[in-house]
Amino acid sequence: MSTLTFHWFLPTTGDSRHVVGGGHGSLPGTAGGDRPASVEYLGQIARTAEQLGFEGALTPTGAWCEDAWLTTAMLTQVTERLKFLVAFRPGQISPTLSAQMAATYQRQSHGRLLLNVVTGGESSEQRAYGDFLDKDQRYARTGEFLDIVHRLWDGQTVDHHGDHLRVEGARLNRLPDPVPSVYFGGSSPAALDVAARHTDTYLTWGEPPQAVAEKIAEVRRRAELFGRAVRFGIRLHVIARDTAEQAWAEAERLLQGMDPERVAAVQRGLATSESEGQKRMRALHASGTSSDLEIYPNLWAGVGLVRGGAGTALVGSHTEVADRIEEYHQLGIDEFVLSGVPHLEEAYWFGEGVLPLLERRGLWRHPAAPAPVEPGTVAFAGV
């Protein structure tokens, strides 16, 4: 088996001991937490994630949170190794400028940029940013955008006259080194086609294993048509404790902290979503009652009651959570983008409880750990 990669999450809308709103399809003013999303607090989370062995940290995009480019650029100054998985929407910025920004980020951060391309699932939010294309047109534009950006990173001079984007004589004076990996998610046929053609890692939200396996098979099939291979990742929340009883007690505490009127309001809003992935998330907690929220062993859909986007959490003892991670890995998932409530404390629960188990199983190594000594190699120590 290959070694797993873990990323954490930066709550740039604020953090709390209760589930904070936000996520896909959220509107300004509907999310926020008791702990402001300051550079000081986010820096605490980032440094903790770095120390514990997370490879990177996802930073979201949307009207409900702080800008990901600016925030993470500041956080590179208070961390040393951690990479930043910056979410951005290609409809809001030119491909040439994006390619240039990424190249600058790589030089100034010494190669710590990863890019999470978000096409944008809600027309109402896109229009607020001056984007009036429909959903299928947005995915077509994303494909053009990524084609231009990759050609620029390859050192080409690009002329492109497409249906949605046009550049002439575009080139970069300095190329990114290394070229940042591109992450992408989406569940509609148009999204899967973009993933197959242009992305390095396809991200899915945390659905039950059978649904994830079907999605992996379809993306892999489409990618093979273009002679490409794609890595796979999954976005989940996590509640890991010493015992299963403690973990489920915490899930119940979070559930009891959700005001029924707030749940109803959030669900009414998410019901209008154009996103296929959001529809699939809502279907996992259709009744919204506590009795049916464990939709698969150790997979809890309670987060999605008050939060758009990724709405499921791995809940259980450290061993149970490690078992579910290994199960997803056997399907083809190599990268896990995780978060918790609150993000600072939950990073420790997972990093000190689950990661050592995965290390003992040979599934994970700390990114900063010394390279293993090959059998038969003689090591000399200075005196």
C-alpha positions in Angstrom: 0.0 0.0 0.0 1.1 3.6 -0.6 1.7 6.0 2.2 -1.3 8.2 3.1 -1.3 12.0 3.0 -3.3 14.0 5.5 -4.4 17.7 5.3 -6.1 19.7 8.0 -8.5 22.7 7.6 -8.2 26.4 8.4 -11.6 27.8 9.6 -11.4 31.2 7.9 -14.9 32.1 8.9 -14.1 31.6 12.6 -14.0 28.6 15.0 -16.1 27.4 18.0 -16.8 24.5 20.3 -20.0 24.0 18.3 -20.4 23.4 14.6 -19.9 26.6 12.7 -22.0 27.3 9.6 -20.5 28.2 6.3 -19.4 25.9 3.6 -20.7 25.4 0.1 -23.7 27.6 -0.7 -23.5 29.7 2.4 -24.4 33.4 2.3 -22.5 36.3 3.9 -23.5 36.8 7.5 -24.8 33.2 8.0 -21.5 31.8 9.4 -19.1 32.8 12.2 -17.6 31.4 15.4 -16.6 32.4 18.9 -12.9 32.4 17.9 -12.3 35.0 15.2 -10.3 33.9 12.1 -7.3 36.0 13.0 -3.8 35.3 11.7 -2.9 34.6 15.3 -5.5 31.9 15.9 -5.2 30.4 12.4 -1.4 30.4 13.0 -2.0 28.3 16.1 -3.9 25.8 14.1 -1.4 25.8 11.2 1.6 25.3 13.5 -0.2 22.5 15.3 -1.0 20.7 12.1 2.6 21.1 11.0 3.9 19.7 14.2 1.5 16.7 14.2 2.4 15.6 10.7 -0.3 17.0 8.4 1.1 17.7 4.9 -1.1 20.7 4.2 -4.2 22.7 5.2 -7.2 23.5 3.1 -8.4 27.1 3.1 -11.9 27.6 1.7 -13.3 30.2 -0.7 -16.6 32.0 -0.7 -18.4 35.1 0.4 -18.7 33.7 3.9 -15.0 33.4 4.7 -11.7 35.3 4.5 -9.8 35.4 1.2 -7.7 32.2 0.9 -4.7 33.7 -1.1 -4.1 36.6 1.3 -4.7 34.6 4.5 -2.4 31.7 3.6 0.3 34.0 2.3 0.4 35.6 5.7 0.5 32.1 7.4 3.6 31.0 5.4 5.5 33.5 7.6 4.5 31.7 10.9 5.1 28.1 9.6 8.0 26.3 8.1 6.9 23.2 6.2 3.1 23.1 6.0 1.6 23.4 2.5 -1.5 25.4 1.9 -4.3 24.0 -0.2 -5.7 27.3 -1.5 -9.3 27.2 -2.8 -10.1 29.6 -5.6 -12.7 30.2 -8.3 -11.4 30.5 -11.9 -14.3 32.7 -12.9 -13.1 35.5 -10.7 -9.5 35.9 -12.0 -7.7 35.7 -15.3 -5.8 32.4 -16.0 -2.6 34.3 -16.8 -2.7 36.2 -13.5 -3.5 33.1 -11.6 -0.6 31.2 -13.1 1.7 34.2 -12.2 0.3 34.4 -8.6 1.0 30.7 -8.2 4.5 31.0 -9.5 5.2 33.9 -7.1 3.7 32.0 -4.2 5.9 29.0 -4.9 9.0 31.1 -5.0 8.2 33.1 -1.8 7.0 30.1 0.2 9.6 27.7 -1.1 7.1 25.4 -2.8 4.3 25.3 -0.3 1.3 26.0 -2.6 -1.4 23.5 -3.6 -4.5 24.6 -5.6 -8.1 23.6 -5.0 -10.1 24.7 -8.0 -13.7 25.5 -7.1 -15.9 26.0 -10.2 -18.8 27.5 -8.1 -22.0 25.7 -7.5 -24.5 28.5 -6.9 -25.4 31.0 -9.6 -26.7 33.5 -7.0 -23.3 33.7 -5.3 -21.4 33.7 -8.7 -23.5 36.7 -9.8 -22.5 38.7 -6.8 -18.9 38.4 -8.1 -19.9 39.4 -11.6 -20.2 35.9 -13.1 -23.4 35.2 -15.0 -22.6 31.9 -16.6 -24.8 28.9 -15.9 -23.4 25.7 -14.2 -22.4 23.8 -17.3 -20.8 26.9 -18.8 -18.8 27.4 -15.6 -17.4 23.9 -15.9 -16.6 24.5 -19.5 -14.7 27.7 -18.6 -12.9 25.8 -15.8 -11.6 23.4 -18.4 -10.4 26.2 -20.6 -8.8 27.9 -17.6 -6.9 24.9 -16.5 -5.7 24.2 -20.0 -4.3 27.7 -20.3 -2.7 27.6 -16.8 -1.0 24.3 -17.3 0.4 25.4 -20.7 1.8 28.6 -19.1 3.4 26.6 -16.3 4.9 24.4 -19.0 6.7 27.5 -20.3 4.6 27.9 -23.5 3.5 31.1 -25.0 -0.3 30.7 -25.1 -2.9 32.0 -27.6 -6.3 30.7 -26.7 -9.6 31.8 -28.3 -12.3 29.7 -26.5 -16.0 30.0 -25.8 -15.4 31.6 -22.4 -11.7 32.7 -22.2 -9.4 34.5 -24.6 -5.7 35.3 -24.2 -3.0 36.3 -26.7 0.7 36.0 -26.3 0.4 35.0 -22.7 3.6 33.7 -21.0 5.3 33.7 -17.7 8.7 35.2 -17.2 9.4 32.9 -14.3 7.9 29.4 -14.0 6.7 27.9 -10.7 9.1 25.4 -9.2 7.6 23.0 -8.4 4.4 23.3 -10.4 1.6 23.2 -7.8 -0.6 20.2 -7.7 -4.2 20.9 -8.8 -7.1 19.5 -6.7 -10.7 19.5 -7.9 -14.1 18.3 -6.8 -17.6 17.9 -8.3 -20.1 15.2 -8.8 -21.9 16.2 -12.0 -20.9 14.6 -15.3 -19.4 18.0 -16.4 -17.3 18.1 -13.2 -16.1 14.5 -13.7 -15.0 15.3 -17.2 -12.9 18.3 -16.0 -11.4 16.2 -13.3 -10.4 13.5 -15.8 -8.8 16.0 -18.2 -7.0 18.5 -16.0 -6.6 17.7 -12.3 -4.0 15.9 -10.3 -6.1 14.9 -7.3 -9.9 14.4 -7.4 -11.6 15.3 -4.1 -14.9 13.8 -3.0 -17.0 14.7 0.0 -17.4 12.0 2.6 -20.0 9.6 1.2 -20.3 5.9 2.3 -17.6 3.7 0.8 -19.8 2.2 -2.0 -20.7 5.6 -3.3 -17.1 6.7 -3.1 -15.9 3.5 -5.0 -18.4 4.2 -7.8 -17.2 7.8 -8.2 -13.5 6.7 -8.2 -14.2 4.1 -10.9 -16.0 6.7 -13.1 -13.2 9.3 -12.8 -10.5 6.7 -13.3 -12.4 5.4 -16.4 -12.7 8.9 -17.9 -9.1 9.8 -17.1 -7.8 6.7 -18.9 -9.5 7.9 -22.1 -7.1 10.8 -22.0 -4.1 8.7 -21.1 -4.0 10.2 -17.6 -3.9 8.9 -14.0 -5.6 10.8 -11.2 -5.0 10.6 -7.4 -8.0 10.5 -5.1 -8.8 12.3 -1.9 -11.7 12.7 0.5 -13.0 15.6 2.6 -14.3 14.6 6.0 -14.7 16.0 9.5 -13.5 13.8 12.4 -14.3 13.1 16.0 -11.8 10.7 17.4 -11.5 9.8 21.1 -10.0 7.1 23.4 -13.2 5.2 23.3 -16.2 5.0 21.0 -18.5 6.0 23.8 -16.6 9.3 24.3 -16.6 10.0 20.6 -20.4 9.5 20.2 -21.0 11.5 23.3 -19.2 14.4 21.7 -21.3 14.0 18.5 -24.4 14.0 20.6 -23.2 17.2 22.3 -22.7 18.9 19.0 -26.2 17.7 17.8 -27.8 19.1 21.0 -26.1 22.4 20.3 -27.9 22.8 16.9 -30.9 25.0 17.2 -33.9 23.4 15.3 -34.8 26.7 13.7 -31.3 27.1 12.5 -31.2 23.6 11.1 -34.5 24.2 9.2 -33.3 27.5 7.8 -30.0 26.1 6.6 -31.7 23.1 5.0 -34.2 25.3 3.2 -31.3 27.2 1.7 -29.3 24.1 0.8 -32.4 22.6 -0.8 -32.1 25.2 -3.6 -28.5 24.3 -4.3 -27.5 23.6 -7.9 -24.6 21.5 -6.8 -24.9 17.7 -7.4 -22.5 17.1 -4.5 -24.7 19.2 -2.1 -27.7 17.2 -3.2 -25.9 14.0 -2.4 -24.9 15.4 1.0 -28.5 16.4 1.9 -29.8 13.0 0.9 -27.6 11.4 3.6 -29.5 13.2 6.4 -32.9 13.6 4.7 -35.0 13.3 7.9 -32.6 15.2 10.1 -33.3 13.0 13.1 -30.5 11.7 15.4 -31.5 8.1 14.9 -30.5 7.9 11.3 -27.4 10.1 11.2 -24.9 7.2 11.4 -25.2 6.4 7.7 -22.4 3.8 7.7 -20.3 2.4 10.6 -18.5 5.4 12.2 -19.8 7.8 9.4 -22.0 10.5 10.9 -24.0 13.0 8.8 -24.8 15.4 11.6 -22.4 18.2 10.5 -24.4 18.7 7.3 -27.5 19.8 9.2 -26.1 23.2 9.8 -23.2 23.4 7.3 -23.0 23.4 3.5 -20.4 21.4 1.6 -18.7 18.5 3.4 -21.3 17.3 5.9 -20.1 14.0 7.3 -17.7 13.1 10.1 -15.7 10.0 11.0 -16.8 9.3 14.6 -15.3 6.6 16.9 -12.4 5.4 18.9 -8.9 6.0 17.5 -8.8 2.4 16.3 -12.3 2.6 14.6 -11.4 5.9 12.8 -8.1 4.3 11.6 -10.1 1.3 10.4 -12.5 3.5 8.4 -9.5 5.4 6.9 -7.9 2.2 5.9 -11.2 1.0 4.3 -11.4 4.2 2.2 -7.7 3.8 1.3 -8.4 0.3 0.0 -10.9 1.8 -2.4 -8.2 4.1 -3.8 -8.3 7.1 -1.5 -4.7 8.3 -0.8 -5.3 11.8 0.6 -7.6 12.8 3.5 -8.6 16.5 4.1 -9.9 16.6 7.7 -11.4 19.1 10.1 -12.9 19.1 13.6 -14.7 21.0 16.3 -12.8 23.0 17.4 -10.1 22.7 14.8 -7.2 23.3 17.2 -8.2 20.7 19.8 -9.5 18.1 17.4 -6.2 18.2 15.5 -4.5 17.0 18.6 -7.1 14.2 19.2 -6.5 12.9 15.7 -2.8 13.6 15.4 -1.9 12.0 18.7 -4.5 9.2 18.7 -5.1 8.1 15.1 -1.9 8.9 13.2 0.4 6.8 15.4 -1.9 3.8 14.7 -1.7 4.3 11.0 2.1 4.7 11.3 2.3 1.3 13.1 0.3 -0.2 10.2 2.8 1.1 7.7 0.2 3.5 6.1 1.7 6.9 7.2 4.9 8.6 7.9 5.5 12.1 9.4 6.5 14.3 6.5 9.4 15.7 8.5 10.6 12.2 9.6 14.1 11.2 8.6 14.2 8.9 5.6 14.3 5.2 6.6 17.7 3.5 6.4 17.8 0.9 3.7 18.6 -2.7 4.8 22.3 -3.3 4.7 23.2 0.3 4.9 26.0 1.2 7.4 25.4 4.5 9.2 28.3 6.4 10.8 27.8 8.8 13.6 30.3 11.6 14.2 32.0 12.0 17.6 
